[in-house]
Amino acid sequence: MPELVDGGLMTSAADRFAIRRLNAVEQLRAGRKLRRLPQLLVGLIGYGASVMVLVTSGLGAASWSILTEGISRSVGISFGAATNLTAVIVLVAWIPMRELPGVGTLLNVVLVGMAADATAWIIPRPLGVGAQVIYLVAGIVGLAFFDAVYLGAQFGAGPRDGLMVGLVRLTRQPVALVRTGIEVTVATIGCVLGGTVGIGTVLIAITMGPLVGYFLPRVAVEISDRKSEPQ
C-alpha cells in the first residue's frame, strides 16, 4: 500500500519514486509530458471501463461504484452521470482539507463517467457464473492497474483518491486504516440507496491496496523538480 511522504504518495517498497504533491501549474511545468499526458488519458478511460466491468459482473462492485449505483437508482440518472455528480460532491469536501486539484482531477470528473457509460453500451452481459467470475477478476485487476496508471502520470489525484490523501494528511492515520474506513462508509451509504453489494465488494477491499502497490512502481513516471527537464 502506498504511504504518504512529505505531502505526496510514495511506495513502501524500496521507495523507488514518489507521487509528488504539485499544483496544476507545477504539474504542467514538470517534464516528460509527451509520456505523461497519454498515460493520464489511458489510465482514466481504463479506470472508468473497469468500473463498469465490475458492475456488469453482478458479483458486487467497488465501494464508490455501489454508492454511484445507489445514487443513479435513487435520482434516476445514468451511472456515468451519477459518477460525475459524486466526483463533484467529493471535490467540495476537498475545500476544508485544502487539497490541490490538478489536471488529472478535472479530467477524472469527466472521463471516468463517460468511459463507464460507453463501456456499458459495448460489453455484453455475462452468461453464467463462470463469465461473471471472469468479469469480476478482470474488473479488479483493471481497476487497480489503471488507477496506478493515472496516478503514475503525476497529474494529481482524482476526487476519491484525493479525499483519501487529504484525510491521511489531516488525521495522520495509516493509509490502510483511512482507506478501509472510507470504503466501508461509502459502501454502506450506497447499499442503503439501493446499490448492489456482493462478494466482489469484499475482494476489492482486500486486494486493491496490494495490487495498486504492485503496479504503481512499474508504471509511474519519475519527474524531477527541474522545470527544464527534457520532454
C-alpha positions in Angstrom: 0.0 0.0 0.0 1.4 3.4 -0.9 2.2 5.7 2.0 2.2 9.5 2.5 5.6 11.0 2.5 6.1 14.8 2.7 2.7 15.6 1.3 2.9 13.1 -1.5 2.4 9.3 -2.0 5.5 7.1 -2.0 5.6 3.4 -2.5 6.6 1.4 0.6 8.7 -1.0 -1.5 12.2 0.4 -1.8 11.0 4.0 -2.0 11.7 3.9 -5.7 9.7 7.0 -6.5 7.2 9.5 -5.1 3.9 10.7 -6.4 4.6 14.3 -5.9 2.0 16.8 -4.5 2.0 19.5 -7.1 -0.5 22.2 -8.1 -1.8 22.4 -11.6 0.8 24.8 -12.9 3.7 22.7 -11.4 2.3 19.6 -13.0 2.2 21.2 -16.4 5.7 22.6 -16.0 7.2 19.3 -15.0 8.9 17.3 -17.7 8.1 14.2 -19.7 4.6 15.5 -20.7 4.7 13.5 -24.0 4.7 10.4 -21.9 2.6 11.6 -19.0 -0.4 13.1 -20.9 -1.3 10.0 -22.9 -0.7 7.8 -19.8 -3.2 10.0 -17.9 -5.8 9.6 -20.5 -5.4 5.9 -20.9 -5.5 5.5 -17.1 -8.7 7.4 -16.6 -10.5 5.8 -19.5 -9.4 2.3 -18.5 -10.4 3.1 -14.9 -13.9 4.0 -16.0 -14.2 0.9 -18.2 -13.0 -1.3 -15.3 -15.6 0.2 -13.0 -18.4 -0.8 -15.4 -17.0 -4.3 -15.9 -17.2 -4.8 -12.2 -20.7 -3.5 -12.1 -21.7 -5.7 -15.0 -20.3 -8.8 -13.3 -23.2 -8.7 -10.9 -21.0 -10.1 -8.1 -20.5 -6.8 -6.4 -18.6 -3.6 -7.3 -16.2 -1.3 -5.6 -17.5 0.9 -2.7 -17.7 4.1 -4.8 -19.5 2.2 -7.6 -22.0 0.9 -5.1 -22.6 4.5 -4.0 -22.8 5.6 -7.6 -25.3 2.9 -8.5 -27.4 3.8 -5.4 -27.5 7.5 -6.4 -28.2 6.5 -10.0 -31.3 4.5 -9.0 -32.5 7.0 -6.4 -32.2 10.1 -8.6 -33.0 8.5 -11.9 -29.8 9.4 -13.8 -27.3 7.3 -15.7 -24.4 5.6 -14.0 -21.9 7.8 -15.7 -23.8 11.0 -14.7 -24.0 9.7 -11.1 -20.3 9.1 -11.2 -19.6 12.6 -12.2 -22.1 14.0 -9.7 -20.3 12.0 -6.9 -17.0 13.3 -8.1 -18.1 16.9 -7.8 -19.5 16.4 -4.3 -16.2 14.8 -3.2 -14.3 17.8 -4.7 -16.3 20.1 -2.5 -15.1 18.1 0.5 -11.5 18.9 -0.6 -12.0 22.6 0.3 -11.7 22.3 4.1 -8.8 19.9 3.7 -7.0 22.3 1.4 -6.2 19.7 -1.2 -4.9 20.9 -4.5 -6.8 19.9 -7.7 -4.8 19.3 -10.8 -5.2 18.4 -14.5 -5.9 14.8 -13.6 -8.5 15.8 -11.1 -10.5 17.7 -13.6 -10.2 15.1 -16.4 -11.2 12.4 -13.8 -14.5 14.1 -13.2 -15.3 14.0 -16.9 -13.6 10.9 -18.4 -14.3 8.2 -15.8 -18.1 8.6 -16.1 -18.0 8.9 -19.9 -15.9 5.7 -20.1 -18.2 3.9 -17.8 -21.3 4.8 -19.8 -19.5 3.9 -23.1 -18.4 0.5 -21.7 -22.0 -0.3 -20.6 -23.1 0.0 -24.3 -20.2 -2.2 -25.6 -19.7 -5.2 -23.3 -22.3 -8.0 -23.2 -23.9 -9.2 -20.1 -22.1 -12.3 -18.7 -23.9 -15.6 -19.2 -23.3 -17.9 -16.3 -21.3 -17.8 -13.1 -18.1 -18.6 -15.0 -18.4 -15.5 -17.1 -19.3 -13.4 -14.1 -16.2 -14.5 -12.3 -14.1 -13.6 -15.4 -15.7 -10.1 -15.4 -15.0 -9.8 -11.7 -11.3 -10.7 -11.9 -10.8 -8.6 -15.0 -12.5 -5.7 -13.3 -10.5 -5.9 -10.1 -7.1 -6.2 -11.9 -8.1 -3.5 -14.4 -9.3 -1.1 -11.7 -6.0 -1.4 -9.7 -3.8 -1.3 -12.9 -5.5 1.8 -14.4 -5.7 3.5 -11.0 -1.9 3.1 -10.8 -1.5 4.3 -14.4 -3.3 7.5 -14.0 -1.8 8.3 -10.6 1.6 7.4 -12.0 1.2 10.1 -14.7 1.8 12.7 -11.9 -1.1 15.0 -12.8 -2.8 14.9 -9.5 -5.3 12.6 -7.8 -8.9 12.1 -8.7 -11.6 13.3 -6.4 -11.8 10.0 -4.5 -8.1 9.3 -4.2 -7.6 13.0 -3.2 -10.1 12.5 -0.4 -8.1 9.6 1.0 -4.8 11.6 0.7 -6.3 14.6 2.5 -7.7 12.5 5.3 -4.4 10.7 5.8 -2.6 14.0 6.0 -5.1 15.5 8.4 -5.6 12.5 10.7 -2.1 11.2 10.5 -3.5 7.7 10.4 -2.2 4.9 8.2 -3.4 4.8 4.6 -4.8 1.3 5.1 -7.0 2.4 8.0 -8.2 5.5 6.3 -9.0 3.8 3.0 -10.8 0.9 4.8 -12.9 3.4 6.7 -13.8 5.3 3.5 -14.7 2.1 1.7 -16.9 0.8 4.5 -18.7 4.1 4.9 -19.2 4.6 1.2 -20.4 1.1 0.6 -22.9 1.3 3.5 -24.4 4.5 2.2 -24.6 3.1 -1.3 -26.3 -0.1 -0.1 -28.9 2.0 1.7 -29.6 3.9 -1.5 -30.1 0.6 -3.5 -26.6 -0.2 -4.7 -25.6 -3.9 -5.2 -23.2 -5.4 -2.6 -21.6 -8.8 -3.3 -18.5 -10.9 -2.9 -16.7 -8.6 -5.3 -17.0 -5.7 -2.8 -15.1 -7.8 -0.2 -12.5 -8.9 -2.7 -11.9 -5.4 -3.9 -11.4 -4.1 -0.4 -8.8 -6.8 0.3 -6.9 -6.8 -3.0 -6.9 -3.2 -4.2 -4.1 -2.0 -1.9 -1.7 -4.8 -2.7 -2.4 -4.6 -6.4 -2.0 -0.9 -6.7 1.2 -1.2 -4.7 2.4 -3.8 -7.2 1.5 -1.9 -10.3 2.5 1.7 -9.3 6.3 1.3 -9.3 6.1 -0.3 -12.7 4.0 2.4 -14.4 4.8 5.6 -12.6 6.7 8.3 -14.5 9.5 9.8 -12.4 9.8 13.5 -12.6 12.2 15.9 -11.0 11.6 19.4 -9.7 13.6 21.0 -12.5 11.3 22.9 -14.9 13.7 22.5 -17.7 13.7 18.7 -17.6 13.6 17.1 -21.1 10.2 16.1 -22.5 
